[in-house]
């Protein structure tokens, strides 16, 4: 066999081959009647030298492997990726946009701590002064009830109503919110607390707004200023809406905090396997093409998936207008994604999508940028199984089946990936003691449970704009009466 540099790469010479070669060389030099077995002094010396030579071969093999992206790991893989202008994605901590509610003018210093209900600590990234320039919410109440106009401004837009005789503070507050809804449809939520005032806060919970009010008949009771918190530890910490609500570091004038938007989930450092897969995709850095736009979107915090499709034809294709591109994105912040597409996309080509965000260029002119969020296709599963009498079935076996399928779905069901129900046989049969399993599936566009007749042993086609979602809460596992 050929060892060393060959047309198949570097082949490491094994210990036993080196040992036999060294014994043969010793006998050739000192005579064939010499005992070179491991029990003799000569044989012990030869064995010791062979170990050293073997280590050199293995070192050379390691150096060769360090130059091969399929076998390199750690810093060596980082170096190979850097040759094609690709960097390993670092670990990132979860980011949460929260409203800091309290008295106007209250300073909250960077490093202020809050935590989730599950105990994970978060720290405020930049100092915040509770003012009217960058708000996620505010509480106002009618300080004086008279006939006439009441008004304030949100982002420069005047919100007003005309009070008539018989109106109460609560009805005037309601009328003002009706005007907010008319000017900013769907952007704000209100809670009318009567004489205690009305709370207004951003529905999206990420993009701040400015408030101006000099009407003496309207009292601004409290403000909810925008603060960005980052998890103390990097990784995929999930922060659902309303869960960052516990103040750890008390501040005079700060009453409460809350997040009106799900946090931008962090990530662990990109693994060697992930970097190998992504290296070839991310190495194309030319501006304006599909891969380049994907690469930039994937760099954003909280983005879990990004795929860009283009229609270069003069007719509509798959619902895309002529001469456009469409980014399908999971995770991330809408305005960050839109700005990235605007900066990276080619000039004169439409950024198409179901989500439309207005972005301003360097001169202040507005541009409407589109991208799409995948449509959820909710998968419902029924697993009917029988036990194998010759193999023990775990006490928590049915729950284990659900957990296995849930984990399989998280790993394998991505945007645009068809759901193939036969692939669930493996996670099901990974649970010991199952002799037979029958799998039927149904799919819905919302969380309304399907009818019995909707279940079938059939695959589910998923388009480029859809994702099949599997969750253990939508999996039913039942035992058949007959055992095998």
Beta strands, then each sheet from edge to edge (+ up, - down):
strand 1: 4-6
strand 2: 9-11
strand 3: 95-102
strand 4: 107-108
strand 5: 113-116
strand 6: 121-124
strand 7: 128-129
strand 8: 135-142
strand 9: 148-154
strand 10: 157-163
strand 11: 188-192
strand 12: 198-202
strand 13: 211-212
strand 14: 218-231
strand 15: 244-247
strand 16: 254-258
strand 17: 303-311
strand 18: 324-331
strand 19: 350-352
strand 20: 355-360
strand 21: 366-371
strand 22: 375-387
strand 23: 434-444
strand 24: 466-469
strand 25: 475-479
sheet 1: 1+ 2-
sheet 2: 11+ 12- 8+ 14- 3+ 16-
sheet 3: 4+ 7-
sheet 4: 11+ 12- 8+ 14- 6+ 5- 15+
sheet 5: 10+ 9- 13+
sheet 6: 17+ 18- 19-
sheet 7: 20+ 21-
sheet 8: 23+ 22- 24-
sheet 9: 23+ 22- 25-
end
